[in-house]
Amino acid sequence: MQLTGTRPAGRPAATRSPAPPQQPDWDDHPDLERIRGELAAARGLVTAEEVAAARRALASVARGSARALQAGDCAEGFADSGRPRTRAKAAALGGLAGHVSRRVGEDVVLFARMAGQYAKPRSHGTETLDGAELPVYRGDLVNSPAADAASRRHDPHRMLRAYRAGAEVLDALRDHHRDHHGDGDRDGRTGARGERQGEEQGPKERGPWVCHEALVLDYEEPQLRVDPLTGGTYLSSTHFPWVGARTRQPDGAHVRLLASVGNPVGCKIGPSADPQSVVRLCEALDPDREPGRLTLIVRMGRAALPELLPDVVRHVRRAGHPVVWLSDPMHGNTVRTRSGLKTRHLDDMIEEARCFVRVLEGARLHPGGLHLEVADHEVTECVGGPVRDESALAARYESLCDPRLGPEQARQLVDAVL
């Protein structure tokens, strides 16, 4: 769909005050404004109709009649945007969603971490590789993972490559959907059980929809678009954007961006998020208290969640926000091996997700689902299940950033939790 209007592209991150966290250092690149202008003039990657459909589907999760699954790569690479790899990922994630649906006996709304997960927040600005200190890899949208100074330089031209890669992935996803469901399948969800009646549905009603962290503002802001039917603003880079634990300041630029759009939006809730700040986030992102608008993605870690989550749940419930609650049992359980390799243990993830379910059900709320980093093939990045111990990690450790579950490990987690 060629859009008829756009929002102003906004100011580049370097000119904002105060400077938002986790932004690239473009080093006053002379092409930055031209690149932002090209993104502002480009066709939206997703349509307003698709965004509205995704939000309706999440409303069913918020009301307790479906589950949600967000899953996919930790960080996408441009090299993986081709059709064969996209179709393989879609098939793997669809299979996992079907497995969840059979376990819980409910529809499953699937959001793939695809077509935009090209930028990553990082704890440190540099890393040491082979004795050389280099800028840390921040995702293909910003720099290259190759271990040399030229590759690690932040390059705004990569934002255009991210847009083109996202477009290629979405085209392949739409074709994959048509091949498997046909144009006449309009039931509104990705699970095998759902039916939607009484509404005229738009395209891509079954999904899978796509999601990513809306991190790099110079990439996201130019992709604000105007819905030609409603006149409202939506973010056309993805169906479901979220803000991360490092960028969720209630008065910060990332939260202001997502507060301005009509997409369903999410927020990662880590162990440092006190209940009062979470309620402030809810007020900013869900002022009208609409089911399907806001998803809270809990990533507190196995040790911290039992103590911290109940109070957060009580405050959010008391404030009247009908949020979707998702468990991300991975990010709070990252550890390093003695050799320095990052990994996660399946037992820790299972225990955090189980506790998440107990807390939500104890509060008589719906545990909406899971947010997982999972590969489309059997990698060896997390310990547990078929990866017997840390000595087995080197066999197929392929992630560009953080360790992912393999499909069998993901199914074992689902079977243990749901």
VOLOLO-519695 format. One record per residue (C-alpha): chain; x, y, z; residue number from 1. Coordinates in steps of 0.25 Angstrom, whole numbers, always signed. Example, Ala and Ser with C-alpha at 12.3 -4.5 7.8 and 13.67 -1.06 7.14 Angstrom:
<palos>
mol:A east:+49 north:-18 up:+31 seq:1
mol:A east:+55 north:-4 up:+29 seq:2
</palos>
This chain:
<palos>
mol:A east:+0 north:+0 up:+0 seq:1
mol:A east:+6 north:+14 up:-4 seq:2
mol:A east:+3 north:+23 up:+7 seq:3
mol:A east:-3 north:+37 up:+4 seq:4
mol:A east:+3 north:+44 up:+16 seq:5
mol:A east:+14 north:+44 up:+26 seq:6
mol:A east:+17 north:+50 up:+40 seq:7
mol:A east:+29 north:+60 up:+41 seq:8
mol:A east:+42 north:+52 up:+41 seq:9
mol:A east:+46 north:+58 up:+55 seq:10
mol:A east:+60 north:+62 up:+60 seq:11
mol:A east:+72 north:+53 up:+59 seq:12
mol:A east:+76 north:+47 up:+72 seq:13
mol:A east:+89 north:+55 up:+73 seq:14
mol:A east:+80 north:+68 up:+74 seq:15
mol:A east:+70 north:+63 up:+84 seq:16
mol:A east:+72 north:+68 up:+99 seq:17
mol:A east:+74 north:+61 up:+107 seq:18
mol:A east:+80 north:+50 up:+98 seq:19
mol:A east:+73 north:+37 up:+98 seq:20
mol:A east:+80 north:+25 up:+103 seq:21
mol:A east:+85 north:+14 up:+94 seq:22
mol:A east:+86 north:+22 up:+81 seq:23
mol:A east:+97 north:+20 up:+70 seq:24
mol:A east:+108 north:+30 up:+69 seq:25
mol:A east:+107 north:+34 up:+54 seq:26
mol:A east:+118 north:+44 up:+57 seq:27
mol:A east:+111 north:+56 up:+50 seq:28
mol:A east:+110 north:+48 up:+37 seq:29
mol:A east:+107 north:+57 up:+25 seq:30
mol:A east:+96 north:+47 up:+19 seq:31
mol:A east:+88 north:+45 up:+32 seq:32
mol:A east:+77 north:+55 up:+28 seq:33
mol:A east:+76 north:+50 up:+14 seq:34
mol:A east:+75 north:+36 up:+19 seq:35
mol:A east:+64 north:+40 up:+29 seq:36
mol:A east:+57 north:+47 up:+17 seq:37
mol:A east:+57 north:+34 up:+9 seq:38
mol:A east:+51 north:+26 up:+20 seq:39
mol:A east:+40 north:+36 up:+22 seq:40
mol:A east:+37 north:+36 up:+7 seq:41
mol:A east:+37 north:+20 up:+6 seq:42
mol:A east:+25 north:+11 up:+6 seq:43
mol:A east:+21 north:+7 up:+20 seq:44
mol:A east:+26 north:-7 up:+23 seq:45
mol:A east:+13 north:-11 up:+29 seq:46
mol:A east:-1 north:-5 up:+27 seq:47
mol:A east:-11 north:+1 up:+36 seq:48
mol:A east:-20 north:-10 up:+34 seq:49
mol:A east:-10 north:-20 up:+38 seq:50
mol:A east:-7 north:-12 up:+51 seq:51
mol:A east:-22 north:-11 up:+54 seq:52
mol:A east:-23 north:-27 up:+52 seq:53
mol:A east:-11 north:-29 up:+61 seq:54
mol:A east:-17 north:-21 up:+72 seq:55
mol:A east:-31 north:-28 up:+71 seq:56
mol:A east:-24 north:-41 up:+73 seq:57
mol:A east:-16 north:-36 up:+85 seq:58
mol:A east:-29 north:-31 up:+91 seq:59
mol:A east:-34 north:-46 up:+91 seq:60
mol:A east:-21 north:-49 up:+99 seq:61
mol:A east:-24 north:-38 up:+109 seq:62
mol:A east:-38 north:-43 up:+111 seq:63
mol:A east:-33 north:-57 up:+114 seq:64
mol:A east:-38 north:-64 up:+102 seq:65
mol:A east:-25 north:-67 up:+95 seq:66
mol:A east:-10 north:-67 up:+97 seq:67
mol:A east:+1 north:-59 up:+91 seq:68
mol:A east:+15 north:-64 up:+86 seq:69
mol:A east:+26 north:-55 up:+82 seq:70
mol:A east:+38 north:-63 up:+77 seq:71
mol:A east:+50 north:-62 up:+68 seq:72
mol:A east:+64 north:-58 up:+67 seq:73
mol:A east:+71 north:-50 up:+77 seq:74
mol:A east:+77 north:-41 up:+66 seq:75
mol:A east:+74 north:-43 up:+51 seq:76
mol:A east:+85 north:-42 up:+41 seq:77
mol:A east:+83 north:-35 up:+27 seq:78
mol:A east:+88 north:-48 up:+21 seq:79
mol:A east:+76 north:-56 up:+26 seq:80
mol:A east:+66 north:-47 up:+19 seq:81
mol:A east:+64 north:-57 up:+7 seq:82
mol:A east:+52 north:-65 up:+4 seq:83
mol:A east:+57 north:-79 up:+7 seq:84
mol:A east:+62 north:-75 up:+21 seq:85
mol:A east:+50 north:-66 up:+24 seq:86
mol:A east:+40 north:-78 up:+20 seq:87
mol:A east:+48 north:-87 up:+29 seq:88
mol:A east:+47 north:-77 up:+41 seq:89
mol:A east:+32 north:-76 up:+38 seq:90
mol:A east:+30 north:-91 up:+38 seq:91
mol:A east:+38 north:-93 up:+51 seq:92
mol:A east:+31 north:-82 up:+58 seq:93
mol:A east:+17 north:-86 up:+53 seq:94
mol:A east:+20 north:-100 up:+58 seq:95
mol:A east:+24 north:-95 up:+72 seq:96
mol:A east:+11 north:-87 up:+72 seq:97
mol:A east:+3 north:-99 up:+68 seq:98
mol:A east:+10 north:-107 up:+79 seq:99
mol:A east:+6 north:-96 up:+89 seq:100
mol:A east:-9 north:-96 up:+84 seq:101
mol:A east:-10 north:-111 up:+86 seq:102
mol:A east:-4 north:-111 up:+100 seq:103
mol:A east:-14 north:-100 up:+105 seq:104
mol:A east:-26 north:-102 up:+96 seq:105
mol:A east:-27 north:-88 up:+92 seq:106
mol:A east:-24 north:-79 up:+80 seq:107
mol:A east:-9 north:-74 up:+79 seq:108
mol:A east:-6 north:-60 up:+74 seq:109
mol:A east:+8 north:-61 up:+68 seq:110
mol:A east:+18 north:-49 up:+67 seq:111
mol:A east:+31 north:-53 up:+60 seq:112
mol:A east:+43 north:-45 up:+64 seq:113
mol:A east:+46 north:-43 up:+49 seq:114
mol:A east:+47 north:-32 up:+39 seq:115
mol:A east:+53 north:-21 up:+48 seq:116
mol:A east:+61 north:-28 up:+60 seq:117
mol:A east:+73 north:-22 up:+54 seq:118
mol:A east:+78 north:-13 up:+66 seq:119
mol:A east:+82 north:-17 up:+80 seq:120
mol:A east:+84 north:-10 up:+93 seq:121
mol:A east:+97 north:-13 up:+99 seq:122
mol:A east:+102 north:-12 up:+113 seq:123
mol:A east:+116 north:-7 up:+109 seq:124
mol:A east:+120 north:+2 up:+98 seq:125
mol:A east:+133 north:-6 up:+95 seq:126
mol:A east:+138 north:-20 up:+95 seq:127
mol:A east:+152 north:-26 up:+94 seq:128
mol:A east:+154 north:-37 up:+83 seq:129
mol:A east:+168 north:-43 up:+81 seq:130
mol:A east:+174 north:-32 up:+90 seq:131
mol:A east:+168 north:-21 up:+82 seq:132
mol:A east:+157 north:-12 up:+88 seq:133
mol:A east:+146 north:-9 up:+78 seq:134
mol:A east:+132 north:-3 up:+78 seq:135
mol:A east:+122 north:-13 up:+82 seq:136
mol:A east:+113 north:-19 up:+71 seq:137
mol:A east:+100 north:-13 up:+72 seq:138
mol:A east:+92 north:-20 up:+61 seq:139
mol:A east:+93 north:-20 up:+46 seq:140
mol:A east:+85 north:-7 up:+46 seq:141
mol:A east:+97 north:+0 up:+52 seq:142
mol:A east:+110 north:-7 up:+50 seq:143
mol:A east:+115 north:-21 up:+45 seq:144
mol:A east:+119 north:-32 up:+55 seq:145
mol:A east:+133 north:-34 up:+48 seq:146
mol:A east:+144 north:-31 up:+57 seq:147
mol:A east:+151 north:-19 up:+52 seq:148
mol:A east:+150 north:-4 up:+54 seq:149
mol:A east:+144 north:-1 up:+40 seq:150
mol:A east:+133 north:-11 up:+41 seq:151
mol:A east:+129 north:-6 up:+55 seq:152
mol:A east:+128 north:+8 up:+51 seq:153
mol:A east:+113 north:+13 up:+52 seq:154
mol:A east:+108 north:+15 up:+38 seq:155
mol:A east:+94 north:+22 up:+36 seq:156
mol:A east:+94 north:+16 up:+22 seq:157
mol:A east:+91 north:+3 up:+29 seq:158
mol:A east:+77 north:+8 up:+32 seq:159
mol:A east:+73 north:+7 up:+18 seq:160
mol:A east:+79 north:-7 up:+17 seq:161
mol:A east:+70 north:-10 up:+29 seq:162
mol:A east:+58 north:-5 up:+22 seq:163
mol:A east:+60 north:-13 up:+10 seq:164
mol:A east:+63 north:-25 up:+17 seq:165
mol:A east:+50 north:-24 up:+25 seq:166
mol:A east:+42 north:-22 up:+13 seq:167
mol:A east:+48 north:-34 up:+7 seq:168
mol:A east:+45 north:-42 up:+19 seq:169
mol:A east:+31 north:-37 up:+20 seq:170
mol:A east:+28 north:-40 up:+5 seq:171
mol:A east:+33 north:-55 up:+8 seq:172
mol:A east:+24 north:-56 up:+20 seq:173
mol:A east:+12 north:-51 up:+13 seq:174
mol:A east:+14 north:-61 up:+2 seq:175
mol:A east:+17 north:-72 up:+12 seq:176
mol:A east:+3 north:-69 up:+19 seq:177
mol:A east:-4 north:-69 up:+5 seq:178
mol:A east:+2 north:-82 up:+2 seq:179
mol:A east:-2 north:-88 up:+15 seq:180
mol:A east:-16 north:-82 up:+18 seq:181
mol:A east:-21 north:-76 up:+5 seq:182
mol:A east:-27 north:-62 up:+3 seq:183
mol:A east:-40 north:-67 up:+8 seq:184
mol:A east:-35 north:-70 up:+22 seq:185
mol:A east:-39 north:-59 up:+31 seq:186
mol:A east:-40 north:-64 up:+45 seq:187
mol:A east:-32 north:-54 up:+52 seq:188
mol:A east:-22 north:-62 up:+59 seq:189
mol:A east:-10 north:-72 up:+57 seq:190
mol:A east:-15 north:-84 up:+65 seq:191
mol:A east:-23 north:-95 up:+59 seq:192
mol:A east:-35 north:-93 up:+67 seq:193
mol:A east:-39 north:-79 up:+65 seq:194
mol:A east:-51 north:-73 up:+58 seq:195
mol:A east:-55 north:-59 up:+56 seq:196
mol:A east:-69 north:-55 up:+52 seq:197
mol:A east:-77 north:-43 up:+50 seq:198
mol:A east:-66 north:-34 up:+45 seq:199
mol:A east:-61 north:-30 up:+32 seq:200
mol:A east:-46 north:-33 up:+33 seq:201
mol:A east:-34 north:-27 up:+25 seq:202
mol:A east:-22 north:-34 up:+20 seq:203
mol:A east:-12 north:-43 up:+27 seq:204
mol:A east:-23 north:-45 up:+38 seq:205
mol:A east:-16 north:-58 up:+43 seq:206
mol:A east:-2 north:-53 up:+44 seq:207
mol:A east:+8 north:-56 up:+47 seq:208
mol:A east:+11 north:-42 up:+50 seq:209
mol:A east:+25 north:-36 up:+53 seq:210
mol:A east:+31 north:-29 up:+64 seq:211
mol:A east:+44 north:-23 up:+69 seq:212
mol:A east:+49 north:-14 up:+79 seq:213
mol:A east:+48 north:+1 up:+74 seq:214
mol:A east:+62 north:+5 up:+78 seq:215
mol:A east:+68 north:+14 up:+68 seq:216
mol:A east:+60 north:+26 up:+67 seq:217
mol:A east:+66 north:+31 up:+54 seq:218
mol:A east:+61 north:+18 up:+48 seq:219
mol:A east:+47 north:+18 up:+55 seq:220
mol:A east:+43 north:+33 up:+55 seq:221
mol:A east:+43 north:+35 up:+40 seq:222
mol:A east:+34 north:+23 up:+38 seq:223
mol:A east:+22 north:+29 up:+45 seq:224
mol:A east:+10 north:+29 up:+36 seq:225
mol:A east:-4 north:+34 up:+35 seq:226
mol:A east:-15 north:+24 up:+35 seq:227
mol:A east:-23 north:+29 up:+23 seq:228
mol:A east:-36 north:+23 up:+29 seq:229
mol:A east:-35 north:+29 up:+43 seq:230
mol:A east:-25 north:+40 up:+42 seq:231
mol:A east:-18 north:+34 up:+54 seq:232
mol:A east:-3 north:+32 up:+54 seq:233
mol:A east:+4 north:+18 up:+54 seq:234
mol:A east:+18 north:+12 up:+53 seq:235
mol:A east:+20 north:+6 up:+39 seq:236
mol:A east:+33 north:-1 up:+42 seq:237
mol:A east:+26 north:-13 up:+50 seq:238
mol:A east:+12 north:-18 up:+55 seq:239
mol:A east:+17 north:-18 up:+69 seq:240
mol:A east:+28 north:-9 up:+74 seq:241
mol:A east:+33 north:-10 up:+89 seq:242
mol:A east:+42 north:-2 up:+98 seq:243
mol:A east:+53 north:-9 up:+105 seq:244
mol:A east:+58 north:-10 up:+120 seq:245
mol:A east:+69 north:+1 up:+116 seq:246
mol:A east:+60 north:+11 up:+109 seq:247
mol:A east:+46 north:+10 up:+117 seq:248
mol:A east:+48 north:+23 up:+124 seq:249
mol:A east:+33 north:+28 up:+125 seq:250
mol:A east:+37 north:+42 up:+121 seq:251
mol:A east:+48 north:+37 up:+111 seq:252
mol:A east:+48 north:+38 up:+96 seq:253
mol:A east:+45 north:+24 up:+93 seq:254
mol:A east:+32 north:+24 up:+102 seq:255
mol:A east:+28 north:+37 up:+96 seq:256
mol:A east:+29 north:+31 up:+82 seq:257
mol:A east:+21 north:+18 up:+85 seq:258
mol:A east:+11 north:+27 up:+93 seq:259
mol:A east:+8 north:+34 up:+80 seq:260
mol:A east:+4 north:+22 up:+71 seq:261
mol:A east:-8 north:+13 up:+70 seq:262
mol:A east:+0 north:+0 up:+69 seq:263
mol:A east:-1 north:-10 up:+80 seq:264
mol:A east:+12 north:-7 up:+88 seq:265
mol:A east:+20 north:-14 up:+98 seq:266
mol:A east:+30 north:-11 up:+109 seq:267
mol:A east:+40 north:-20 up:+116 seq:268
mol:A east:+39 north:-20 up:+131 seq:269
mol:A east:+52 north:-24 up:+138 seq:270
mol:A east:+57 north:-26 up:+152 seq:271
mol:A east:+60 north:-11 up:+154 seq:272
mol:A east:+45 north:-7 up:+150 seq:273
mol:A east:+38 north:-2 up:+163 seq:274
mol:A east:+23 north:-3 up:+163 seq:275
mol:A east:+21 north:+12 up:+163 seq:276
mol:A east:+29 north:+14 up:+150 seq:277
mol:A east:+22 north:+2 up:+143 seq:278
mol:A east:+9 north:+9 up:+146 seq:279
mol:A east:+14 north:+22 up:+141 seq:280
mol:A east:+18 north:+14 up:+128 seq:281
mol:A east:+4 north:+9 up:+127 seq:282
mol:A east:-2 north:+22 up:+128 seq:283
mol:A east:+7 north:+27 up:+117 seq:284
mol:A east:+5 north:+16 up:+108 seq:285
mol:A east:-9 north:+12 up:+111 seq:286
mol:A east:-16 north:+24 up:+116 seq:287
mol:A east:-30 north:+19 up:+111 seq:288
mol:A east:-28 north:+6 up:+117 seq:289
mol:A east:-32 north:-2 up:+104 seq:290
mol:A east:-30 north:-17 up:+103 seq:291
mol:A east:-19 north:-21 up:+93 seq:292
mol:A east:-12 north:-7 up:+94 seq:293
mol:A east:-1 north:-11 up:+104 seq:294
mol:A east:+7 north:-23 up:+107 seq:295
mol:A east:+16 north:-24 up:+119 seq:296
mol:A east:+28 north:-34 up:+116 seq:297
mol:A east:+33 north:-39 up:+129 seq:298
mol:A east:+48 north:-42 up:+129 seq:299
mol:A east:+53 north:-42 up:+144 seq:300
mol:A east:+61 north:-54 up:+145 seq:301
mol:A east:+58 north:-67 up:+153 seq:302
mol:A east:+63 north:-62 up:+166 seq:303
mol:A east:+57 north:-48 up:+166 seq:304
mol:A east:+43 north:-51 up:+160 seq:305
mol:A east:+36 north:-58 up:+172 seq:306
mol:A east:+39 north:-46 up:+181 seq:307
mol:A east:+37 north:-34 up:+171 seq:308
mol:A east:+26 north:-38 up:+161 seq:309
mol:A east:+14 north:-39 up:+171 seq:310
mol:A east:+15 north:-25 up:+175 seq:311
mol:A east:+16 north:-20 up:+161 seq:312
mol:A east:+4 north:-28 up:+157 seq:313
mol:A east:-4 north:-23 up:+169 seq:314
mol:A east:-1 north:-8 up:+165 seq:315
mol:A east:-4 north:-10 up:+150 seq:316
mol:A east:-17 north:-17 up:+154 seq:317
mol:A east:-21 north:-6 up:+164 seq:318
mol:A east:-19 north:+4 up:+153 seq:319
mol:A east:-28 north:-2 up:+144 seq:320
mol:A east:-20 north:-5 up:+132 seq:321
mol:A east:-24 north:-18 up:+124 seq:322
mol:A east:-10 north:-21 up:+120 seq:323
mol:A east:-5 north:-34 up:+113 seq:324
mol:A east:+5 north:-41 up:+122 seq:325
mol:A east:+16 north:-49 up:+115 seq:326
mol:A east:+28 north:-56 up:+122 seq:327
mol:A east:+41 north:-54 up:+116 seq:328
mol:A east:+49 north:-65 up:+124 seq:329
mol:A east:+62 north:-63 up:+116 seq:330
mol:A east:+68 north:-49 up:+118 seq:331
mol:A east:+68 north:-49 up:+133 seq:332
mol:A east:+76 north:-63 up:+133 seq:333
mol:A east:+88 north:-60 up:+124 seq:334
mol:A east:+101 north:-65 up:+130 seq:335
mol:A east:+115 north:-66 up:+124 seq:336
mol:A east:+123 north:-79 up:+124 seq:337
mol:A east:+137 north:-80 up:+129 seq:338
mol:A east:+142 north:-77 up:+115 seq:339
mol:A east:+134 north:-64 up:+114 seq:340
mol:A east:+123 north:-70 up:+105 seq:341
mol:A east:+109 north:-65 up:+108 seq:342
mol:A east:+98 north:-76 up:+111 seq:343
mol:A east:+85 north:-78 up:+118 seq:344
mol:A east:+81 north:-91 up:+125 seq:345
mol:A east:+67 north:-97 up:+122 seq:346
mol:A east:+64 north:-101 up:+136 seq:347
mol:A east:+65 north:-86 up:+140 seq:348
mol:A east:+56 north:-82 up:+129 seq:349
mol:A east:+46 north:-92 up:+132 seq:350
mol:A east:+46 north:-88 up:+147 seq:351
mol:A east:+44 north:-73 up:+144 seq:352
mol:A east:+33 north:-76 up:+134 seq:353
mol:A east:+26 north:-85 up:+144 seq:354
mol:A east:+27 north:-75 up:+155 seq:355
mol:A east:+21 north:-65 up:+145 seq:356
mol:A east:+9 north:-73 up:+143 seq:357
mol:A east:+7 north:-76 up:+158 seq:358
mol:A east:+7 north:-61 up:+161 seq:359
mol:A east:-3 north:-57 up:+150 seq:360
mol:A east:-12 north:-68 up:+153 seq:361
mol:A east:-11 north:-65 up:+168 seq:362
mol:A east:-16 north:-51 up:+165 seq:363
mol:A east:-27 north:-57 up:+156 seq:364
mol:A east:-21 north:-51 up:+144 seq:365
mol:A east:-18 north:-58 up:+130 seq:366
mol:A east:-4 north:-62 up:+128 seq:367
mol:A east:-4 north:-57 up:+114 seq:368
mol:A east:+8 north:-65 up:+108 seq:369
mol:A east:+23 north:-65 up:+105 seq:370
mol:A east:+34 north:-57 up:+99 seq:371
mol:A east:+45 north:-65 up:+94 seq:372
mol:A east:+58 north:-64 up:+86 seq:373
mol:A east:+58 north:-77 up:+78 seq:374
mol:A east:+65 north:-82 up:+65 seq:375
mol:A east:+58 north:-89 up:+54 seq:376
mol:A east:+68 north:-100 up:+55 seq:377
mol:A east:+75 north:-108 up:+66 seq:378
mol:A east:+86 north:-99 up:+71 seq:379
mol:A east:+94 north:-101 up:+83 seq:380
mol:A east:+94 north:-88 up:+90 seq:381
mol:A east:+86 north:-91 up:+103 seq:382
mol:A east:+89 north:-102 up:+113 seq:383
mol:A east:+78 north:-112 up:+115 seq:384
mol:A east:+70 north:-123 up:+108 seq:385
mol:A east:+79 north:-128 up:+96 seq:386
mol:A east:+90 north:-119 up:+100 seq:387
mol:A east:+95 north:-127 up:+111 seq:388
mol:A east:+105 north:-117 up:+118 seq:389
mol:A east:+114 north:-105 up:+115 seq:390
mol:A east:+124 north:-113 up:+107 seq:391
mol:A east:+114 north:-116 up:+96 seq:392
mol:A east:+111 north:-101 up:+93 seq:393
mol:A east:+122 north:-100 up:+83 seq:394
mol:A east:+116 north:-110 up:+74 seq:395
mol:A east:+106 north:-100 up:+67 seq:396
mol:A east:+107 north:-86 up:+74 seq:397
mol:A east:+102 north:-77 up:+63 seq:398
mol:A east:+95 north:-65 up:+70 seq:399
mol:A east:+99 north:-51 up:+66 seq:400
mol:A east:+97 north:-46 up:+80 seq:401
mol:A east:+90 north:-54 up:+91 seq:402
mol:A east:+88 north:-69 up:+92 seq:403
mol:A east:+75 north:-75 up:+87 seq:404
mol:A east:+67 north:-87 up:+89 seq:405
mol:A east:+67 north:-98 up:+79 seq:406
mol:A east:+53 north:-103 up:+75 seq:407
mol:A east:+53 north:-116 up:+83 seq:408
mol:A east:+58 north:-107 up:+96 seq:409
mol:A east:+46 north:-98 up:+93 seq:410
mol:A east:+36 north:-109 up:+92 seq:411
mol:A east:+42 north:-115 up:+105 seq:412
mol:A east:+40 north:-101 up:+112 seq:413
mol:A east:+26 north:-100 up:+107 seq:414
mol:A east:+22 north:-114 up:+112 seq:415
mol:A east:+28 north:-111 up:+125 seq:416
mol:A east:+21 north:-98 up:+127 seq:417
mol:A east:+8 north:-98 up:+120 seq:418
</palos>
